[in-house]
Amino acid sequence: MGKRSRNAESNPDQARPKKRSKEVFKEGSKEDAKPKQAPYVQASDLDALPQSEIDEFLKSNTTQVTDPSTNETLRPITSFSYLPSDSTELYGPLQGFSKPTPIQSVTWPFLFAGRDVIGVAETGSGKTLAFGLPCIRKVLSINASHSSSRISAVIITPTRELAMQIYDQLVKFTPSGVGIACIYGGASKDDQRRALKKASVVVATPGRLKDLQSDDSISLKRVKYLVLDEADRMLDKGFEQDIKDIVSAMPSSDKRQTVMFTATWPMSVRKLAATFMKEPVTVTIGGDLSSDIRANTRIKQIVEVVKPEDKEYKLLGLLNQYQRGKNAMDKVLVFCLYKKEATRIERFIRSKGFKVAGIHGDMNQTERFKSLDAFKSGQVPLLVATDVAARGLDIPAVKLVLNVTFPLTVEDYVHRIGRTGRAGSTGLAITLFTENDKGLSGGLVNILKGANQEVPDALLKFGTTVKKKQHDAYGAFFKEGDSTKAATKIKFDD
């Protein structure tokens, strides 16, 4: 399903064939022209709903939609029965869910209509399926128009674990004939090159994708659907230039649909969006459009202030409380700050008779996947991890997130606890906080208050001042500027 002009999407009667020189790539091949697509047609049953019901849905989910185009008024797809009737072969796996999540409901109509979309939502809100279902639908339409295999969609994400997770989700919804390749560092390039030859969709981390792009193992000249997932995280990790280099090899923004999902909306992400998106619709779920990170309100957060030397004793008490008897197979994710600490805590937990696995940066890729799979399947109910597992991973039915050591930022704290309470369920997060973490007490207090959680008096004693986030390169002196402001002219006396 290729993307037509904005006016054609909103009013198919106004669509006009364009000159060939504007519709094709430099090769001039007819195959490079944008494939025709049927406009998104809103289901008649959705059309018939009272406006008051739509307004209540948006209000109850604290949803904001900002659309620079006034041509379209698209209602949220609040039930799977309202999905486009021309793609029913994709909807089988949806039977395991009761209804779409808010981010899916609101973004799907715009994505099906070919619009660029920016989605700002909490972790665990169903973002993969939000961009994934329209992606497969579009690729199927493109493949029907072209006989040759071509890469039509690219999904870029910051970590290999998240890339694998997105790949696993998409495979469930993808009919035969649509190849999906997963590209990330630490694995065989030759195997990945072979997978790319049959791929229509590529899920990739930026570094490995750029490597394969540099040695001509992949062509992005015909990409019609681009997703940047966890955009704020990729910028934190310094991938901005890699992303710009990758996108520069794709068709221009008027020939490509671009989708960006992020948990926060800081100035750096806004600038990136403005670089290669066209009139994007911005959908914000769960709060106002700001750069402040928010915790999932379905997660009960408990913060216990302890002495550093009492951590292991306290950890054992919590595991005996939440991992014994009828709860012995409940999934518990234990976070540590450093690799050596994770290894020590894993050994400590195993020595107390618990089944446990670990995942951290010192492990090779095979070992990490093995631990993650054992935890996901329930074979091992306890997983000790560093922050390598904190972002984006969708691990079903995590009952408890236990922070043995507080992370370096409150943003990482929010992403850690976001491994529970996913897909509309409730969750529990318990954090051991010590005087060594007191510089982050103010930020943590704000997160707790923002999610209507209890703030212990012992935490308030450390102070409520929020320490300015430091830039990786410039430290505390870094100031994020606004490039939209005009320069001030300085005049010196003669």
Beta strands, then each sheet from edge to edge (+ up, - down):
strand 1: 63-66
strand 2: 117-120
strand 3: 153-156
strand 4: 180-183
strand 5: 201-204
strand 6: 225-228
strand 7: 257-262
strand 8: 281-285
strand 9: 299-305
strand 10: 331-335
strand 11: 356-359
strand 12: 382-385
strand 13: 398-403
strand 14: 427-433
sheet 1: 1+ 8- 2- 7- 6- 3- 5- 4-
sheet 2: 9+ 14+ 13+ 10+ 12+ 11+
end
